[in-house]
Amino acid sequence: MIDSGPYRYIRHPMYAGMVLFVIGTPLMLGSLWGLAATIVLFVLLAMRTLGEEAVLKQDLAGYPEYMTRTPWRIVPGVW
């Protein structure tokens, strides 16, 4: 279980990068439709994250302890 680097602060740093990309791209392109679609993408990402963590808690030894050491999923201090 890695708990150094970005994994010290959040459990899913790749998803955090994806969130920045999903927000930044429509802003950069000036697309309100693209920005509106981010809401749907965030809901899907949240569902995926919760599903992955359920499997990891069940199948990966030490993951529940890791969750207590690193309480934030994607955004430190938020979720």
C-alpha positions as CSV (number, residue, x, y, z in Angstrom):
1,M,0.0,0.0,0.0
2,I,1.6,3.3,-1.1
3,D,1.0,6.2,1.3
4,S,3.7,8.6,0.1
5,G,3.7,11.4,-2.4
6,P,0.2,12.4,-3.5
7,Y,-1.2,9.2,-1.9
8,R,-0.4,10.7,1.5
9,Y,-3.1,13.4,0.9
10,I,-5.7,11.7,-1.3
11,R,-6.5,8.1,-2.2
12,H,-7.2,8.7,-5.9
13,P,-4.7,11.2,-7.4
14,M,-5.4,10.1,-10.9
15,Y,-9.1,11.0,-10.5
16,A,-8.0,14.4,-9.0
17,G,-6.1,15.1,-12.2
18,M,-9.1,14.0,-14.2
19,V,-11.3,16.5,-12.3
20,L,-8.9,19.3,-13.2
21,F,-8.9,18.3,-16.8
22,V,-12.7,17.9,-17.0
23,I,-13.2,21.4,-15.5
24,G,-10.3,23.1,-17.3
25,T,-11.0,21.9,-20.9
26,P,-14.5,23.5,-21.3
27,L,-13.3,26.6,-19.6
28,M,-10.4,26.9,-21.9
29,L,-12.6,26.3,-24.9
30,G,-15.4,28.6,-23.7
31,S,-18.0,25.8,-23.9
32,L,-20.9,26.2,-21.5
33,W,-22.3,22.8,-22.7
34,G,-19.0,21.1,-21.9
35,L,-19.0,22.8,-18.4
36,A,-22.6,21.6,-17.9
37,A,-21.6,18.0,-18.7
38,T,-19.0,18.1,-15.9
39,I,-21.8,17.6,-13.4
40,V,-22.7,14.3,-15.0
41,L,-19.1,13.3,-15.1
42,F,-18.6,14.1,-11.4
43,V,-21.6,12.0,-10.4
44,L,-20.2,9.1,-12.5
45,L,-16.8,9.5,-11.0
46,A,-18.1,9.5,-7.5
47,M,-20.1,6.3,-8.2
48,R,-17.0,4.6,-9.6
49,T,-14.8,5.7,-6.7
50,L,-17.3,4.4,-4.1
51,G,-17.6,1.1,-6.0
52,E,-13.8,0.7,-6.3
53,E,-13.3,1.4,-2.6
54,A,-15.9,-1.1,-1.6
55,V,-14.0,-3.8,-3.5
56,L,-10.7,-2.7,-2.2
57,K,-11.9,-2.7,1.4
58,Q,-13.2,-6.2,0.9
59,D,-10.3,-7.7,-1.1
60,L,-7.1,-5.8,-0.2
61,A,-5.6,-6.4,3.2
62,G,-4.7,-3.1,4.9
63,Y,-7.0,-0.9,2.8
64,P,-9.3,0.0,5.7
65,E,-6.3,1.2,7.7
66,Y,-5.1,3.2,4.7
67,M,-8.5,4.8,4.5
68,T,-8.2,6.1,8.1
69,R,-4.6,7.4,7.4
70,T,-5.7,9.1,4.2
71,P,-9.3,10.2,4.7
72,W,-9.8,12.2,1.5
73,R,-10.7,10.5,-1.8
74,I,-10.1,13.2,-4.4
75,V,-10.1,16.7,-3.0
76,P,-8.3,17.2,0.3
77,G,-10.6,18.7,2.9
78,V,-13.7,18.2,0.7
79,W,-14.2,14.6,-0.3
